[in-house]
Amino acid sequence: MSQKIQKIDEFTYEVPRSGKMRVPGRVYANDALMDSIRQDQSLQQVINVAHLPGITRYSLAMPDIHWGYGFPIGGVAATDPDDDGVISPGGVGYDINCGVRLISTKLAGEDVQDQMREIVSHLYNNVPTGVGSSGAIKKVSRDDFRKLVTEGASWAVSKGFGRSEDLEYIEDNGCLTDADPDAVSSRAYERGKSQVGTLGSGNHFLEIGRVEEIYHQQAADLFGLHPNGIVVIIHTGSRGFGHQICDEYIKTSLGAVNRYGIDLPDKQLACAPLNSSEGKQYLGAMRCAANFAFNNRQVIMHLAEQAFLEALNISPNDLGFNLVYDICHNIAKFEEHKINGDTRRLCVHRKGATRAYGPESPYVPPKYHSIGQPVLIPGDMGRYSYVCVGTARAMSDTFGSSCHGAGRQMSRRQSKKQSRQMDIYQELRDRGVEIQAAGSRTVAEEMPHAYKDVADVVDVMHDAGITTKVARFRPVGVIKG
């Protein structure tokens, strides 16, 4: 990229508007992270996104930014439907509503340390994992699947997977309205019907963590977190169902770009006007995939609870398996934000980014109103993960958005090559992590060396005032596809 990057303050960098850019690019990072970010094409993608019709204020990037399809992973953009704004499938990604769920328990580290291998084994046997894995719910009829993708997590609850009170602690109560099952192809239905309640492969995981550090006692108390306490983190999305929807609507959007005369610097930004038939169809189908993912994590949470109960032979009351929060990472939603003092309805794309609404937001569960929305930021499987809360500054500066994870610093191919030089399973056990996976390939691709240190990413957002750290978790058990 040829544009000069200006340092605005200690944690903010800006690419000034030039050429056909409609807005500046803005990146949250520190000097060390910027050195890493410059190593791929993600900054050029920030610039490319700034060309989208209707984009408002900035093309944003979080400190975990890395190269992606069209949008950088870690990118945020808000488009205005009243200013010819568009919706871009590449701004959501292939794994629609890839997201994270955090669960607290009454357990302490010493309650599980001698039984971790057995717990992990029960989890692996209970939760289908990996490419092509079949769901925990073996047969979902076409009619029932249509209900599932319009009802989201509440469908799982109605089938006995979890409790109705869980829904209060899921972003958008676990259901995006105006989902349109008629906008979903038969091929997508075929891919999705057998994957309800599956973990997937790649960077998806189910992790048992131990509370290692508490930074914000009031929030930790509200979340049910205590020193050395055991938590569970679930990271997965809409599986083949969402992938198929994205793939098909990228092709539709490529046609729309030509049909509506949209000028783009990269065809991977293919998009359609929000008010067009193509844009509305994609939004309807995308919401179906998002609801599938909410439902998926709800089912997996129930399966994980059963695994703990079986492995430890304790009662549900003694386990205390309670949902703290569930958030989206890859999504586009209509939200209201203030721009120059005026409230505007915008379509906020978050790709590898997390909603981070501040205190007193009506969209935050009442229990958390005084502290803000939980922001869940998993790291790699050998170090640590975080829970934070959103702030008022996030609402004013980033469309209520923050980072979503560590961010890759090494390709999967590079990681596999480096992993050949080590006993990867023993390496993780030496770090105190018991792991079970469908195969060594995924583990080799996802080793800690492949990722930035998530502490650096989280500290940037904390020090910039976008989120506030609440607690850090150390992984002690992991299952992967």
Beta strands, then each sheet from edge to edge (+ up, - down):
strand 1: 6-9
strand 2: 12-15
strand 3: 25-28
strand 4: 59-66
strand 5: 73-79
strand 6: 86-87
strand 7: 99-108
strand 8: 205-214
strand 9: 229-236
strand 10: 272-273
strand 11: 322-328
strand 12: 330-339
strand 13: 342-351
strand 14: 354-355
strand 15: 374-377
strand 16: 385-390
strand 17: 401-402
strand 18: 434-437
strand 19: 467-480
sheet 1: 1+ 2- 3+ 4+ 5- 13+ 12-
sheet 2: 6+ 10-
sheet 3: 11+ 7- 9+ 8- 19+ 16- 15+
sheet 4: 11+ 7- 9+ 8- 19+ 18+
sheet 5: 14+ 17-
end
